[in-house]
Amino acid sequence: MGIKILLAGVGAAALLAAALPAAAQVVLQDNFDSAPQALNWPGDGVFASTSPPASVDLIGTGFFDLQPGHGNYLDLDGSTGSGNDPAGQVTSEDSFGAGAYALSFLLGGNDRVSQTQSTTISLGDWSTTITPGASDPFTRYNFNFTTGAAGKLAFTESGPSDQQGNLLDDIKLTAVPEPASWALMLVGFGGLGAVLRSRRSLTAVAA
């Protein structure tokens, strides 16, 4: 009996160890505060401007600060002429596999006397489009989604460009464990609980 209990404990512990690496993990985070401000911004190692001939601008404190108190942030319709479509785009340097994710970011209107513009957010085969009002302040958006294809995280501003784009800041992408991983973890905890109960029972019988 003791050997069976020991084996059960080892098996439960192995299941638990297999499940633990699947815990939620932040895989991308960027608030742009460490990058030098610039018109026609090239990128910062986390995101790159990927919309030639259009561009994005990195603005903020002391430099075209349209939303004071937020440090640096992106103007998604940069200073590269008019009529470009898309008006601007940034894409993550890293690619991410198929799976479940939680995405959080701040998005505001262009905060100037300009028509509204739409921003499309995409990763793999998932995408969504947001059209804030031109005078809308930064608003926190949160999305939980699953993509069936690998890809890079992209924020794309619709055209035509007029150098007055939506404002983007404080992006965080978290990989979320699949339900099967959580079930495996619960099985592991259940197995360990059964082992402990069996040991208590044997101790009581021996006494």
Order of alpha helices (4+ residues) and beta strands (2+ residues): alpha-beta-beta-beta-beta-beta-beta-beta-beta-beta-beta-beta-alpha
